[in-house]
Amino acid sequence: MAQQQVNNSPFLKPFFLKPQMCSPSRSRQRRHTLPASEFRNLTPQDAISVFEIEREAFVSVSGECPLTLEEVLHFLGQCPELSLGWFEEGQLVAFIIGSGWDKERLSQDAMTAHVPETPTVHIHVLSVHRRCRQQGKGSVLLWRYLQYLRCLPGLRRALLICEEFLVPFYLKAGFKEKGPSAITVGQMSFTEMEYLLGGAAFARRNSGC
């Protein structure tokens, strides 16, 4: 029953974007069609694409990837239903990976653990392909992911940690600050954020995508 609920979620259905693609040359070649855009759960087969986007996005900024390739494979094997990828013409352009967690606050163990059948999702990473940034895709994907989580039975909230400069982004998406995180990575410190999965599951949003 739960799997049927996920499959029927409107937030995983294909849809069509306005004729704007990440690559101008591809857009010119296919002017006669609208580029198909699809949201779906990720699988271990997507791991290489996920890791390449993640590595390019984070290593140049912090020198660290939130997830190693082995951890990406682990989470996509253990809890693919807590991931969401945005594909344009079959190519991954943005993604979110989450896992289950069973405590009030995130701890260092949460970085590599998946606890099944819990009311909390730990969002590990949200990343957008370098050619598709500054287009609002991160905000659209996050919104769709949170609405999708509402369709999963038993989930009550989402937690994440982020650097200080990203706090306004998540506040705008509806998260609340829970305070400094106990998690550290090297010299980096983080703020813990929480999103309560209450309200209507099929809320509308003028995403402008």
Secondary structure in CASP SS format (residue, H / E / C, confidence):
PFRMAT SS
TARGET T0000
AUTHOR 0000-0000-0000
METHOD secondary structure of the structure
MODEL  1
M C 1.00
A H 1.00
Q H 1.00
Q H 1.00
Q H 1.00
V H 1.00
N H 1.00
N C 1.00
S C 1.00
P H 1.00
F H 1.00
L H 1.00
K C 1.00
P C 1.00
F E 1.00
F E 1.00
L C 1.00
K C 1.00
P C 1.00
Q C 1.00
M C 1.00
C C 1.00
S C 1.00
P H 1.00
S H 1.00
R H 1.00
S H 1.00
R H 1.00
Q H 1.00
R C 1.00
R C 1.00
H C 1.00
T C 1.00
L C 1.00
P C 1.00
A E 1.00
S E 1.00
E E 1.00
F E 1.00
R E 1.00
N C 1.00
L C 1.00
T C 1.00
P H 1.00
Q H 1.00
D H 1.00
A H 1.00
I H 1.00
S H 1.00
V H 1.00
F H 1.00
E H 1.00
I H 1.00
E H 1.00
R H 1.00
E H 1.00
A H 1.00
F H 1.00
V H 1.00
S H 1.00
V H 1.00
S H 1.00
G C 1.00
E C 1.00
C C 1.00
P C 1.00
L C 1.00
T C 1.00
L H 1.00
E H 1.00
E H 1.00
V H 1.00
L H 1.00
H H 1.00
F H 1.00
L H 1.00
G H 1.00
Q H 1.00
C C 1.00
P H 1.00
E H 1.00
L H 1.00
S E 1.00
L E 1.00
G E 1.00
W E 1.00
F E 1.00
E E 1.00
E C 1.00
G C 1.00
Q E 1.00
L E 1.00
V E 1.00
A E 1.00
F E 1.00
I E 1.00
I E 1.00
G E 1.00
S E 1.00
G E 1.00
W E 1.00
D C 1.00
K C 1.00
E C 1.00
R C 1.00
L C 1.00
S C 1.00
Q H 1.00
D H 1.00
A H 1.00
M H 1.00
T C 1.00
A C 1.00
H C 1.00
V C 1.00
P C 1.00
E C 1.00
T C 1.00
P C 1.00
T E 1.00
V E 1.00
H E 1.00
I E 1.00
H E 1.00
V E 1.00
L E 1.00
S E 1.00
V E 1.00
H C 1.00
R H 1.00
R H 1.00
C H 1.00
R C 1.00
Q C 1.00
Q C 1.00
G C 1.00
K H 1.00
G H 1.00
S H 1.00
V H 1.00
L H 1.00
L H 1.00
W H 1.00
R H 1.00
Y H 1.00
L H 1.00
Q H 1.00
Y H 1.00
L H 1.00
R H 1.00
C C 1.00
L C 1.00
P C 1.00
G C 1.00
L C 1.00
R C 1.00
R E 1.00
A E 1.00
L E 1.00
L E 1.00
I E 1.00
C E 1.00
E C 1.00
E H 1.00
F H 1.00
L H 1.00
V H 1.00
P H 1.00
F H 1.00
Y H 1.00
L H 1.00
K H 1.00
A C 1.00
G C 1.00
F C 1.00
K E 1.00
E E 1.00
K E 1.00
G E 1.00
P E 1.00
S C 1.00
A C 1.00
I C 1.00
T C 1.00
V E 1.00
G C 1.00
Q C 1.00
M E 1.00
S C 1.00
F C 1.00
T E 1.00
E E 1.00
M E 1.00
E E 1.00
Y E 1.00
L E 1.00
L C 1.00
G C 1.00
G C 1.00
A C 1.00
A C 1.00
F C 1.00
A C 1.00
R C 1.00
R C 1.00
N C 1.00
S C 1.00
G C 1.00
C C 1.00
END
